[in-house]
Amino acid sequence: MSNPALQLNALDTSLVALQRGDVRPAAFSAEARAQTALLAALPPRYATVLHDLLDRLESSALFSEESCSFSQKDLLDSLRMWVDKARGVLEQP
């Protein structure tokens, strides 16, 4: 799938599944990192931010919520914001 909009839609669907607990953080992260057409279509800072969020998500999955220095819910909220902002960039004329 090389269309950035299709890749974003697939990532959005996977994020919803992650939030429901149907997808493991590592699987979501691997899928997100594989969306090369999407990342190439966005300004470079989007890839930097996404990779930072994914690194933290993967780290948080190794610990219980109480022992982790950042909240998995906050990370998921940040990923949702990233998807929404990326959609806005792709929809600009």
HELIX and SHEET records of a PDB file:
HELIX    1   1 PRO A    4  ARG A   20  1                                  17    
HELIX    2   2 PRO A   25  ARG A   33  1                                   9    
HELIX    3   3 THR A   36  ALA A   41  1                                   6    
HELIX    4   4 PRO A   44  SER A   60  1                                  17    
HELIX    5   5 GLN A   72  GLU A   91  1                                  20    
END                                                                             
